[in-house]
Amino acid sequence: MRQHKGHMNTEKHQLVNRQDVQRVLGVILSMALLLALCSSTLYAQISSSSASQQVTIEVKPVSKISVSGNPGPLVIQKDVSAAYTNSISDENTKYSLVTNVDNMKIVASINDRMPEGTRLMMKVTNDRASSSGLVDVSNATIPVDVVTGINKGRDVDQLISYTFAANEEVNEIQAQSRTITLTLTN
């Protein structure tokens, strides 16, 4: 029986060792799961305390010009009792501009040529740039320079003057309008 008892002790000892091994493996597995949970919780806490965004930036060129209305009618009257004047001027129009670009200019164009024997001239002044003086825009269907050398900044209430002239041979022209376009460009 002793042999039998010894054999039973060995089996019992093996059974206990298996149970111990299973308990140790269970503890290790539990610890591994706990460590994994703690790590993911810690990572979640770290990642939720900061956020990232992508910001796109850009500076676009700004070049704007505006005028303060239209000049009054430019009418030449031929009066036999008075001295004949073949031109008339108007200095009641102003313009303003703003730009964030250096070396800009203002160009002027007309939508339709002036009648034969007449001229339309304009002078555009600027306190910070070079005016081209009195410029004939009678046939300026292609833009002509009226101010050059405009740098970054703002110009407010700058003067525009128009002069309409007619040759002595021109007896009468019915009232007509022309559109003058000022463009701030480089």
C-alpha positions in Angstrom: 0.0 0.0 0.0 2.8 2.2 0.6 3.6 2.2 -2.9 0.2 3.1 -3.7 0.2 5.9 -1.1 3.4 7.2 -2.6 2.0 7.2 -6.0 -1.1 9.0 -4.7 1.2 11.6 -3.0 3.0 12.2 -6.3 -0.3 12.6 -8.1 -1.6 14.9 -5.4 1.6 16.8 -5.6 1.3 17.1 -9.3 -2.3 18.2 -8.9 -1.3 20.9 -6.4 1.6 22.0 -8.7 -0.9 22.3 -11.6 -3.3 24.3 -9.5 -0.4 26.6 -8.4 0.7 27.0 -11.9 -2.8 27.8 -13.0 -3.2 30.3 -10.2 0.2 31.9 -11.0 -0.8 32.1 -14.7 -4.2 33.6 -13.7 -2.4 36.2 -11.6 0.0 37.0 -14.4 -2.8 37.2 -16.9 -4.9 39.4 -14.6 -1.8 41.7 -14.0 -1.2 41.9 -17.8 -4.9 42.8 -18.4 -4.7 45.4 -15.6 -1.5 46.8 -17.0 -3.1 47.0 -20.5 -6.2 48.7 -19.1 -4.1 51.2 -17.1 -1.9 51.9 -20.1 -4.9 52.6 -22.4 -6.6 54.7 -19.7 -3.4 56.6 -19.2 -3.0 57.0 -23.0 -6.6 58.2 -23.3 -6.0 60.7 -20.5 -2.9 62.0 -22.1 -4.4 62.2 -25.6 -7.6 63.9 -24.4 -5.6 66.7 -22.7 -4.4 68.0 -26.0 -5.7 68.4 -29.5 -4.2 69.4 -32.8 -5.5 71.6 -35.7 -4.1 72.6 -39.0 -4.2 76.3 -39.8 -3.9 77.6 -43.3 -2.7 81.2 -43.7 -2.5 83.5 -46.7 -2.2 87.2 -47.4 -3.9 88.3 -50.6 -3.1 91.5 -52.5 -5.6 94.2 -51.9 -6.0 97.0 -54.5 -9.2 99.0 -54.3 -10.1 102.3 -55.8 -13.4 104.3 -55.6 -14.6 107.6 -56.9 -17.0 110.2 -55.3 -19.5 110.4 -58.1 -19.5 112.0 -61.5 -18.3 115.4 -62.7 -20.9 118.0 -63.6 -21.9 118.4 -67.3 -19.0 119.9 -69.4 -20.9 122.3 -71.7 -19.1 124.7 -74.1 -21.4 127.5 -75.2 -20.7 129.6 -78.2 -22.2 133.0 -77.4 -21.6 135.7 -80.0 -22.0 138.5 -77.5 -19.2 137.0 -75.2 -15.7 135.9 -75.8 -15.6 132.4 -77.1 -14.2 129.7 -74.8 -13.2 126.4 -76.4 -12.7 124.5 -73.1 -14.4 123.9 -69.8 -13.1 122.1 -66.7 -14.6 120.4 -63.6 -12.6 119.7 -60.4 -15.4 118.3 -58.2 -14.6 114.6 -58.4 -12.3 112.8 -55.9 -11.0 109.3 -55.5 -9.7 107.1 -52.7 -7.6 104.0 -52.8 -6.1 101.4 -50.6 -3.4 98.8 -51.5 -1.0 96.5 -49.7 1.2 96.2 -52.9 4.1 98.4 -53.9 4.7 100.1 -57.2 1.1 100.3 -58.3 -0.4 102.7 -60.8 -3.8 104.1 -61.9 -4.7 103.8 -65.5 -7.7 105.4 -67.2 -9.7 104.3 -70.2 -12.8 105.6 -72.1 -15.6 103.4 -73.3 -16.0 105.2 -76.7 -13.9 107.7 -78.6 -14.8 111.4 -78.3 -16.5 113.1 -81.3 -14.3 114.5 -84.0 -12.8 117.9 -83.1 -13.2 117.4 -79.4 -10.9 116.2 -76.6 -11.5 115.0 -73.1 -8.5 115.3 -70.8 -8.1 114.5 -67.1 -5.7 115.1 -64.4 -5.5 112.7 -61.4 -3.5 113.9 -58.5 -1.9 111.9 -55.7 0.0 113.1 -52.6 2.3 110.1 -52.4 2.9 109.3 -56.1 3.6 110.8 -59.5 0.7 112.3 -61.5 1.1 112.2 -65.3 -0.5 115.7 -65.4 -3.2 116.5 -67.9 -3.7 113.4 -69.9 -5.7 113.2 -73.1 -8.1 110.2 -72.7 -10.2 111.1 -75.9 -9.2 107.9 -77.6 -8.0 105.9 -74.6 -9.9 102.7 -75.4 -6.6 101.0 -74.3 -5.8 102.2 -70.7 -3.2 105.1 -70.3 -1.2 105.8 -67.1 -2.5 108.8 -65.1 -0.6 108.1 -61.8 2.5 106.0 -61.2 4.6 104.9 -58.3 1.9 104.2 -55.7 3.1 102.2 -52.8 1.4 100.4 -49.9 -1.0 102.6 -48.1 -4.2 104.6 -48.3 -5.0 107.7 -50.2 -8.3 109.5 -49.4 -10.0 112.3 -51.3 -7.5 112.8 -54.1 -8.5 115.2 -56.8 -9.7 114.3 -60.3 -10.2 117.2 -62.8 -11.7 116.9 -66.3 -11.3 119.3 -69.2 -13.4 119.2 -72.3 -12.2 121.1 -75.3 -13.7 121.6 -78.8 -12.1 123.1 -81.9 -13.6 126.3 -83.2 -14.9 124.4 -86.3 -17.2 122.3 -84.1 -20.6 124.1 -84.1 -22.8 121.8 -82.2 -22.7 118.3 -80.6 -25.8 116.9 -78.9 -25.4 115.9 -75.2 -23.5 112.6 -74.9 -21.9 110.7 -72.1 -18.7 108.7 -71.9 -17.6 106.3 -69.2 -14.1 106.8 -67.8 -12.8 103.8 -65.9 -10.0 104.2 -63.4 -8.1 101.0 -62.6 -5.5 100.4 -59.8 -3.1 98.0 -61.2 0.6 97.0 -61.3 
